[in-house]
Amino acid sequence: MDFLSWMAWTWPTAFFFIFIFSSIAAMGVWEYYVPGSDPRHGIFGLDTTRGDRLFITLLGSAFIFLAWLGIFGVPLWGGLIVSLIWAFVVFRWV
Amino acid sequence: MSSKTVNQNAWWLVLPVFIMVAFNALIPLMTVVNYSVQESFGNNEFFWSGTIWFEQLLEDDQFRSSLLRQISFTSIVLFIQVPLGLGIALCMPRKGPWVSVCLVLMALPLLVPWNVVGSMWNIMALPDIGLLGKGLNALGIPFNYTRQPISAWFTVVLMDVWHWTSLVVLLCYAGLVSIPDAYYQAAKVDGAKPWAVFRFIQLPKLKHVLTIAILLRFMDSFMIYTEVIVLTGGGPGSATKFLSIDLVQKALGGFDLGPAAAMSIVYFLIILLTSWLFYTLMMRNEAQ
Protein backbone atom coordinates (compact mmCIF):
# COMPACT_ATOMS: atom_id res chain seq x y z
CA MET A 1 0.00 0.00 0.00
CA ASP A 2 3.02 2.27 -0.38
CA PHE A 3 1.50 4.06 -3.34
CA LEU A 4 -1.28 5.27 -1.02
CA SER A 5 0.99 6.43 1.80
CA TRP A 6 1.04 10.03 0.55
CA MET A 7 -2.70 10.16 1.11
CA ALA A 8 -2.08 9.53 4.82
CA TRP A 9 -5.20 7.42 5.36
CA THR A 10 -6.52 6.88 8.86
CA TRP A 11 -9.36 4.57 9.88
CA PRO A 12 -11.67 7.39 11.08
CA THR A 13 -11.33 9.31 7.78
CA ALA A 14 -11.70 6.08 5.81
CA PHE A 15 -14.94 5.32 7.69
CA PHE A 16 -16.10 8.87 7.03
CA PHE A 17 -15.76 8.41 3.26
CA ILE A 18 -17.11 4.85 3.35
CA PHE A 19 -20.17 6.27 5.13
CA ILE A 20 -20.69 8.98 2.49
CA PHE A 21 -20.24 6.62 -0.47
CA SER A 22 -22.47 4.01 1.16
CA SER A 23 -25.15 6.67 1.69
CA ILE A 24 -25.03 7.58 -1.99
CA ALA A 25 -25.13 3.90 -2.99
CA ALA A 26 -28.02 3.25 -0.59
CA MET A 27 -29.92 6.17 -2.11
CA GLY A 28 -29.39 4.58 -5.53
CA VAL A 29 -30.75 1.23 -4.34
CA TRP A 30 -33.70 2.94 -2.62
CA GLU A 31 -34.51 4.91 -5.78
CA TYR A 32 -34.29 1.74 -7.88
CA TYR A 33 -36.74 -0.24 -5.76
CA VAL A 34 -39.01 2.59 -4.54
CA PRO A 35 -38.78 5.49 -7.01
CA GLY A 36 -39.03 8.85 -5.27
CA SER A 37 -40.98 10.37 -8.18
CA ASP A 38 -41.09 14.13 -8.80
CA PRO A 39 -39.38 16.76 -6.63
CA ARG A 40 -41.31 17.73 -3.51
CA HIS A 41 -42.13 21.28 -2.40
CA GLY A 42 -40.83 21.47 1.17
CA ILE A 43 -40.93 23.83 4.14
CA PHE A 44 -38.06 25.99 2.82
CA GLY A 45 -40.02 26.60 -0.38
CA LEU A 46 -37.54 24.48 -2.36
CA ASP A 47 -38.35 21.66 -4.75
CA THR A 48 -36.12 18.81 -3.67
CA THR A 49 -35.50 15.23 -4.73
CA ARG A 50 -34.07 12.60 -2.38
CA GLY A 51 -30.58 13.30 -3.70
CA ASP A 52 -31.00 17.02 -2.95
CA ARG A 53 -32.09 16.14 0.57
CA LEU A 54 -29.00 13.97 1.11
CA PHE A 55 -26.81 16.84 -0.12
CA ILE A 56 -28.58 19.34 2.20
CA THR A 57 -28.24 16.89 5.08
CA LEU A 58 -24.50 16.33 4.56
CA LEU A 59 -23.68 20.02 3.96
CA GLY A 60 -25.80 21.10 6.91
CA SER A 61 -24.21 18.45 9.14
CA ALA A 62 -20.73 19.74 8.26
CA PHE A 63 -21.70 23.20 9.47
CA ILE A 64 -23.48 21.77 12.54
CA PHE A 65 -20.28 19.93 13.53
CA LEU A 66 -18.17 23.04 12.94
CA ALA A 67 -20.58 25.17 15.00
CA TRP A 68 -20.59 22.56 17.79
CA LEU A 69 -16.81 22.46 17.78
CA GLY A 70 -16.59 26.27 17.86
CA ILE A 71 -19.15 26.69 20.66
CA PHE A 72 -18.82 23.59 22.88
CA GLY A 73 -15.59 21.92 21.68
CA VAL A 74 -14.98 18.17 21.93
CA PRO A 75 -16.58 15.62 22.33
CA LEU A 76 -18.81 15.92 19.27
CA TRP A 77 -21.62 13.55 20.32
CA GLY A 78 -23.95 16.54 20.76
CA GLY A 79 -23.18 17.64 17.20
CA LEU A 80 -23.93 14.11 15.99
CA ILE A 81 -27.35 14.12 17.70
CA VAL A 82 -28.20 17.55 16.24
CA SER A 83 -27.08 16.32 12.79
CA LEU A 84 -29.28 13.23 13.04
CA ILE A 85 -32.25 15.43 13.99
CA TRP A 86 -31.35 17.72 11.06
CA ALA A 87 -31.25 14.69 8.71
CA PHE A 88 -34.68 13.55 9.95
CA VAL A 89 -36.16 17.04 9.48
CA VAL A 90 -34.66 17.39 5.99
CA PHE A 91 -35.84 13.98 4.77
CA ARG A 92 -39.29 14.39 6.33
CA TRP A 93 -40.21 17.99 5.61
CA VAL A 94 -37.73 19.76 3.32
CA MET B 1 -34.92 -6.64 -28.19
CA SER B 2 -35.38 -4.69 -24.99
CA SER B 3 -38.91 -3.60 -24.21
CA LYS B 4 -37.62 -0.60 -22.29
CA THR B 5 -38.52 2.76 -23.77
CA VAL B 6 -35.77 4.49 -21.81
CA ASN B 7 -32.22 3.33 -22.44
CA GLN B 8 -29.89 3.90 -19.50
CA ASN B 9 -26.71 2.86 -21.31
CA ALA B 10 -25.75 6.49 -21.93
CA TRP B 11 -24.64 6.62 -18.29
CA TRP B 12 -21.48 4.79 -19.36
CA LEU B 13 -20.53 7.90 -21.31
CA VAL B 14 -20.26 9.73 -17.99
CA LEU B 15 -17.57 7.30 -16.83
CA PRO B 16 -14.52 9.12 -18.35
CA VAL B 17 -15.63 12.39 -16.76
CA PHE B 18 -16.20 10.62 -13.47
CA ILE B 19 -12.68 9.15 -13.55
CA MET B 20 -11.22 12.57 -14.37
CA VAL B 21 -13.13 14.23 -11.56
CA ALA B 22 -12.04 11.47 -9.20
CA PHE B 23 -8.39 12.15 -9.97
CA ASN B 24 -8.44 15.93 -10.03
CA ALA B 25 -11.01 16.62 -7.31
CA LEU B 26 -12.10 13.64 -5.25
CA ILE B 27 -8.72 12.12 -4.41
CA PRO B 28 -7.10 15.48 -3.52
CA LEU B 29 -10.16 16.33 -1.40
CA MET B 30 -9.91 13.01 0.43
CA THR B 31 -6.22 13.63 1.03
CA VAL B 32 -6.95 17.07 2.44
CA VAL B 33 -9.50 15.54 4.82
CA ASN B 34 -6.87 13.03 5.92
CA TYR B 35 -4.28 15.76 6.48
CA SER B 36 -6.74 17.89 8.45
CA VAL B 37 -6.84 15.44 11.37
CA GLN B 38 -3.10 14.74 11.49
CA GLU B 39 0.22 16.42 12.19
CA SER B 40 3.18 15.98 9.87
CA PHE B 41 6.85 16.82 10.34
CA GLY B 42 7.72 15.86 6.76
CA ASN B 43 9.23 12.59 5.55
CA ASN B 44 5.68 11.34 4.88
CA GLU B 45 5.09 10.65 8.56
CA PHE B 46 1.76 11.57 10.07
CA PHE B 47 0.45 11.58 13.64
CA TRP B 48 -3.20 11.63 14.65
CA SER B 49 -4.25 14.96 16.13
CA GLY B 50 -8.05 14.78 16.03
CA THR B 51 -10.03 17.99 15.69
CA ILE B 52 -7.36 20.25 17.11
CA TRP B 53 -6.68 22.13 13.83
CA PHE B 54 -10.35 22.88 13.38
CA GLU B 55 -10.59 24.15 16.98
CA GLN B 56 -7.56 26.38 16.42
CA LEU B 57 -8.94 27.66 13.14
CA LEU B 58 -12.31 28.60 14.62
CA GLU B 59 -10.56 30.69 17.28
CA ASP B 60 -8.02 32.19 14.87
CA ASP B 61 -8.42 35.99 14.49
CA GLN B 62 -6.22 35.99 11.39
CA PHE B 63 -8.55 33.52 9.66
CA ARG B 64 -11.61 35.59 10.60
CA SER B 65 -10.01 38.76 9.25
CA SER B 66 -9.02 37.16 5.95
CA LEU B 67 -12.49 35.64 5.62
CA LEU B 68 -14.06 39.06 6.21
CA ARG B 69 -11.71 40.65 3.68
CA GLN B 70 -12.54 37.90 1.19
CA ILE B 71 -16.30 38.35 1.63
CA SER B 72 -15.95 42.14 1.27
CA PHE B 73 -13.84 41.81 -1.87
CA THR B 74 -16.21 39.32 -3.51
CA SER B 75 -19.27 41.44 -2.65
CA ILE B 76 -17.66 44.59 -4.06
CA VAL B 77 -16.58 42.99 -7.35
CA LEU B 78 -19.95 41.27 -7.83
CA PHE B 79 -21.84 44.52 -7.20
CA ILE B 80 -19.67 46.29 -9.78
CA GLN B 81 -19.12 43.61 -12.42
CA VAL B 82 -22.63 42.20 -12.82
CA PRO B 83 -24.50 45.50 -13.46
CA LEU B 84 -21.56 46.90 -15.44
CA GLY B 85 -21.26 43.78 -17.59
CA LEU B 86 -25.00 43.73 -18.22
CA GLY B 87 -24.95 47.44 -19.12
CA ILE B 88 -22.08 47.02 -21.58
CA ALA B 89 -23.77 43.97 -23.16
CA LEU B 90 -26.96 46.01 -23.64
CA CYS B 91 -24.99 48.79 -25.35
CA MET B 92 -23.15 46.46 -27.73
CA PRO B 93 -24.37 46.27 -31.36
CA ARG B 94 -26.29 43.15 -32.39
CA LYS B 95 -25.63 43.41 -36.12
CA GLY B 96 -22.99 44.82 -38.45
CA PRO B 97 -19.18 44.87 -38.63
CA TRP B 98 -18.77 46.34 -35.15
CA VAL B 99 -20.01 43.13 -33.54
CA SER B 100 -16.72 41.30 -34.15
CA VAL B 101 -14.65 44.31 -33.08
CA CYS B 102 -16.57 44.61 -29.81
CA LEU B 103 -16.41 40.87 -29.13
CA VAL B 104 -12.65 40.71 -29.72
CA LEU B 105 -12.06 43.79 -27.55
CA MET B 106 -14.16 42.27 -24.79
CA ALA B 107 -12.39 38.92 -25.00
CA LEU B 108 -8.88 40.43 -24.81
CA PRO B 109 -8.63 40.87 -21.02
CA LEU B 110 -9.73 37.24 -20.57
CA LEU B 111 -6.80 36.02 -22.64
CA VAL B 112 -4.15 37.65 -20.47
CA PRO B 113 -2.54 35.22 -18.00
CA TRP B 114 -3.32 36.01 -14.37
CA ASN B 115 0.27 36.68 -13.29
CA VAL B 116 0.70 39.05 -16.25
CA VAL B 117 -2.45 40.92 -15.18
CA GLY B 118 -0.92 41.32 -11.72
CA SER B 119 2.39 42.59 -13.17
CA MET B 120 0.65 44.99 -15.56
CA TRP B 121 -1.38 46.60 -12.79
CA ASN B 122 1.60 46.56 -10.47
CA ILE B 123 3.56 48.69 -12.93
CA MET B 124 0.57 50.81 -13.92
CA ALA B 125 -0.27 51.68 -10.30
CA LEU B 126 3.28 52.56 -9.23
CA PRO B 127 3.04 56.04 -7.69
CA ASP B 128 6.27 57.36 -9.26
CA ILE B 129 6.19 55.97 -12.82
CA GLY B 130 2.85 54.20 -13.36
CA LEU B 131 0.18 55.80 -15.52
CA LEU B 132 -2.56 55.31 -12.93
CA GLY B 133 -0.46 56.05 -9.83
CA LYS B 134 1.34 59.07 -11.21
CA GLY B 135 -1.84 60.38 -12.84
CA LEU B 136 -3.82 60.22 -9.61
CA ASN B 137 -1.02 61.87 -7.64
CA ALA B 138 -0.76 64.60 -10.29
CA LEU B 139 -4.47 65.27 -9.82
CA GLY B 140 -3.78 65.84 -6.13
CA ILE B 141 -5.23 62.53 -4.96
CA PRO B 142 -2.69 60.88 -2.66
CA PHE B 143 -2.22 57.37 -4.05
CA ASN B 144 0.35 54.79 -3.01
CA TYR B 145 -0.82 51.20 -3.09
CA THR B 146 2.28 49.94 -1.35
CA ARG B 147 1.52 52.04 1.75
CA GLN B 148 -2.17 52.93 1.84
CA PRO B 149 -4.67 50.09 2.33
CA ILE B 150 -7.42 52.06 0.54
CA SER B 151 -5.21 52.58 -2.52
CA ALA B 152 -4.29 48.88 -2.50
CA TRP B 153 -7.97 47.87 -2.33
CA PHE B 154 -8.87 50.35 -5.07
CA THR B 155 -6.18 48.90 -7.34
CA VAL B 156 -7.08 45.28 -6.63
CA VAL B 157 -10.79 45.90 -7.27
CA LEU B 158 -10.06 47.92 -10.42
CA MET B 159 -7.77 45.16 -11.68
CA ASP B 160 -10.40 42.49 -11.12
CA VAL B 161 -13.09 44.60 -12.77
CA TRP B 162 -10.81 45.14 -15.78
CA HIS B 163 -9.94 41.46 -15.99
CA TRP B 164 -13.32 39.81 -15.44
CA THR B 165 -16.18 42.17 -16.37
CA SER B 166 -15.70 40.92 -19.95
CA LEU B 167 -16.82 37.46 -18.91
CA VAL B 168 -20.12 38.85 -17.65
CA VAL B 169 -20.43 40.96 -20.82
CA LEU B 170 -19.89 37.98 -23.13
CA LEU B 171 -22.31 35.75 -21.23
CA CYS B 172 -24.99 38.48 -21.15
CA TYR B 173 -24.42 39.30 -24.81
CA ALA B 174 -24.85 35.63 -25.76
CA GLY B 175 -28.08 35.61 -23.76
CA LEU B 176 -29.31 38.84 -25.39
CA VAL B 177 -28.73 37.75 -28.98
CA SER B 178 -30.59 34.50 -28.34
CA ILE B 179 -33.85 36.35 -27.55
CA PRO B 180 -36.12 35.92 -30.61
CA ASP B 181 -37.15 39.11 -32.45
CA ALA B 182 -40.81 38.22 -31.94
CA TYR B 183 -40.57 39.37 -28.30
CA TYR B 184 -39.31 42.80 -29.33
CA GLN B 185 -41.94 43.07 -32.06
CA ALA B 186 -44.69 42.24 -29.55
CA ALA B 187 -43.27 44.85 -27.16
CA LYS B 188 -43.26 47.43 -29.96
CA VAL B 189 -46.89 46.67 -30.82
CA ASP B 190 -47.80 47.17 -27.15
CA GLY B 191 -45.85 50.44 -27.10
CA ALA B 192 -43.47 49.26 -24.39
CA LYS B 193 -40.84 51.73 -23.18
CA PRO B 194 -37.14 50.65 -23.19
CA TRP B 195 -37.24 50.11 -19.41
CA ALA B 196 -40.29 47.82 -19.75
CA VAL B 197 -38.52 45.85 -22.51
CA PHE B 198 -35.52 45.42 -20.24
CA ARG B 199 -37.55 44.55 -17.14
CA PHE B 200 -40.09 42.17 -18.67
CA ILE B 201 -38.29 40.66 -21.67
CA GLN B 202 -34.52 40.93 -21.46
CA LEU B 203 -33.98 40.44 -17.73
CA PRO B 204 -36.19 37.31 -17.39
CA LYS B 205 -34.61 35.83 -20.52
CA LEU B 206 -31.13 36.50 -19.12
CA LYS B 207 -31.86 34.73 -15.84
CA HIS B 208 -29.88 31.59 -16.67
CA VAL B 209 -26.81 33.33 -18.05
CA LEU B 210 -26.83 35.78 -15.15
CA THR B 211 -26.98 32.86 -12.72
CA ILE B 212 -23.97 31.29 -14.41
CA ALA B 213 -22.16 34.66 -14.54
CA ILE B 214 -22.76 35.35 -10.83
CA LEU B 215 -21.75 31.81 -9.87
CA LEU B 216 -18.56 31.88 -11.93
CA ARG B 217 -17.60 35.33 -10.69
CA PHE B 218 -18.41 34.42 -7.11
CA MET B 219 -16.29 31.26 -7.16
CA ASP B 220 -13.40 32.86 -9.03
CA SER B 221 -13.27 36.02 -6.93
CA PHE B 222 -13.58 34.00 -3.74
CA MET B 223 -10.52 31.99 -4.77
CA ILE B 224 -8.48 34.93 -6.15
CA TYR B 225 -4.77 34.44 -5.56
CA THR B 226 -2.33 35.04 -8.42
CA GLU B 227 -3.26 38.60 -9.40
CA VAL B 228 -3.26 39.84 -5.81
CA ILE B 229 -0.04 38.09 -4.77
CA VAL B 230 1.75 39.65 -7.78
CA LEU B 231 0.17 43.09 -7.30
CA THR B 232 0.30 43.65 -3.54
CA GLY B 233 1.61 40.41 -2.03
CA GLY B 234 -1.26 40.67 0.46
CA GLY B 235 -0.07 44.05 1.72
CA PRO B 236 0.33 46.74 2.84
CA GLY B 237 0.48 44.89 6.16
CA SER B 238 -2.35 42.39 5.78
CA ALA B 239 -4.74 44.78 4.03
CA THR B 240 -5.26 42.62 0.95
CA LYS B 241 -4.44 39.25 2.47
CA PHE B 242 -7.37 37.20 1.24
CA LEU B 243 -8.23 33.65 2.26
CA SER B 244 -6.23 31.97 -0.48
CA ILE B 245 -3.10 34.00 0.34
CA ASP B 246 -3.46 33.17 4.03
CA LEU B 247 -3.92 29.51 3.10
CA VAL B 248 -0.86 29.33 0.86
CA GLN B 249 1.29 31.06 3.48
CA LYS B 250 0.17 28.47 6.03
CA ALA B 251 0.55 25.44 3.75
CA LEU B 252 3.74 26.30 1.88
CA GLY B 253 5.33 29.05 3.96
CA GLY B 254 5.02 27.30 7.29
CA PHE B 255 4.55 23.76 5.93
CA ASP B 256 1.68 23.44 8.40
CA LEU B 257 -0.19 20.83 6.40
CA GLY B 258 -2.71 20.04 9.15
CA PRO B 259 -3.91 23.61 9.85
CA ALA B 260 -3.82 24.43 6.11
CA ALA B 261 -5.93 21.33 5.35
CA ALA B 262 -8.47 22.26 8.04
CA MET B 263 -8.64 25.76 6.57
CA SER B 264 -9.08 24.35 3.05
CA ILE B 265 -12.03 22.27 4.17
CA VAL B 266 -13.78 25.22 5.82
CA TYR B 267 -12.98 27.33 2.73
CA PHE B 268 -14.43 24.61 0.48
CA LEU B 269 -17.57 24.28 2.61
CA ILE B 270 -18.18 28.04 2.47
CA ILE B 271 -17.84 28.07 -1.34
CA LEU B 272 -20.05 24.98 -1.67
CA LEU B 273 -22.78 26.42 0.57
CA THR B 274 -22.78 29.84 -1.05
CA SER B 275 -22.77 28.46 -4.61
CA TRP B 276 -25.60 26.08 -3.76
CA LEU B 277 -27.63 28.87 -2.14
CA PHE B 278 -27.06 31.19 -5.12
CA TYR B 279 -28.06 28.51 -7.59
CA THR B 280 -31.07 27.27 -5.63
CA LEU B 281 -32.46 30.74 -4.92
CA MET B 282 -32.02 31.94 -8.49
CA MET B 283 -33.60 28.79 -9.93
CA ARG B 284 -36.30 28.64 -7.27
CA ASN B 285 -39.19 29.90 -9.40
CA GLU B 286 -38.17 27.84 -12.40
CA ALA B 287 -40.53 24.92 -11.79
CA GLN B 288 -43.46 27.06 -10.66
Interface residues (C-beta under 8 A of the other chain):
Chain A: S5 W6 M7 A8 W9 T10 P12 T13 F16 F17 P39 G45 L46 D47 F55 L59 A62 F63 L66 L69 G70 G73 V74 L76
Chain B: I27 M30 T31 V33 N34 Y35 V37 Q38 S40 N44 F46 W48 G50 T51 F54 E55 L58 E59 V266 L269 L272 L273 W276 T280 R284 A287
